[in-house]
Amino acid sequence: MKAMMLKMALPIILGLVEDMITPDNFKIYGKKLIGLAREFVKDTETSVDDKIVLPLLDAAEKAIGVTE
């Protein structure tokens, strides 16, 4: 019964999510998420993550078309 309800509800839920994720919303929330991740990385005591994660975050910003 649960599986059948999930099969019926999933397309509806995905359709609603798809309607909410506009390119503008994706950029706005992507920038916020990347900024939050950047602050977490900068606050750590290790420098390894600075060398690995920060360039990845920069690349992610470029990929979605936002800069900090």
C-alpha positions as CSV (number, residue, x, y, z in Angstrom):
1,M,0.0,0.0,0.0
2,K,2.8,2.5,0.9
3,A,4.7,1.6,-2.2
4,M,1.7,2.3,-4.4
5,M,1.0,5.6,-2.7
6,L,4.6,6.6,-3.2
7,K,4.5,5.7,-6.8
8,M,1.4,7.9,-7.2
9,A,2.8,10.8,-5.1
10,L,6.3,11.0,-6.5
11,P,5.4,12.4,-9.9
12,I,3.3,15.1,-8.3
13,I,6.0,16.0,-5.8
14,L,8.7,16.1,-8.5
15,G,6.5,18.3,-10.6
16,L,6.1,20.8,-7.7
17,V,9.8,20.8,-7.0
18,E,10.5,21.4,-10.7
19,D,8.2,24.3,-10.8
20,M,9.9,25.9,-7.7
21,I,13.4,25.5,-8.9
22,T,13.7,28.4,-11.4
23,P,17.1,29.4,-12.7
24,D,16.9,32.5,-10.5
25,N,16.1,30.5,-7.4
26,F,18.9,28.1,-8.3
27,K,21.4,30.9,-8.5
28,I,20.1,32.6,-5.3
29,Y,20.2,29.4,-3.1
30,G,23.3,28.0,-4.8
31,K,25.2,31.2,-3.9
32,K,24.0,31.0,-0.3
33,L,24.9,27.3,0.0
34,I,28.3,27.9,-1.5
35,G,28.9,30.9,0.8
36,L,27.9,28.8,3.8
37,A,30.3,26.0,2.8
38,R,33.1,28.5,2.2
39,E,32.7,29.8,5.7
40,F,32.8,26.3,7.2
41,V,35.9,25.5,5.3
42,K,37.6,28.8,6.3
43,D,36.8,28.3,9.9
44,T,38.5,24.9,10.1
45,E,42.0,24.6,11.5
46,T,43.4,22.6,8.7
47,S,44.8,24.1,5.5
48,V,44.3,21.0,3.4
49,D,40.6,21.6,2.9
50,D,41.4,25.2,1.9
51,K,43.6,23.9,-0.9
52,I,41.0,21.4,-2.1
53,V,37.5,22.5,-1.3
54,L,37.8,26.3,-1.9
55,P,38.8,25.8,-5.5
56,L,35.9,23.4,-6.0
57,L,33.6,26.0,-4.5
58,D,35.0,28.6,-6.9
59,A,34.4,26.3,-9.8
60,A,30.8,25.6,-8.6
61,E,30.2,29.4,-8.5
62,K,31.4,29.8,-12.0
63,A,29.3,26.8,-13.2
64,I,26.1,28.3,-11.9
65,G,27.0,31.8,-12.9
66,V,27.4,33.6,-9.6
67,T,30.4,35.1,-7.8
68,E,30.9,36.1,-4.2
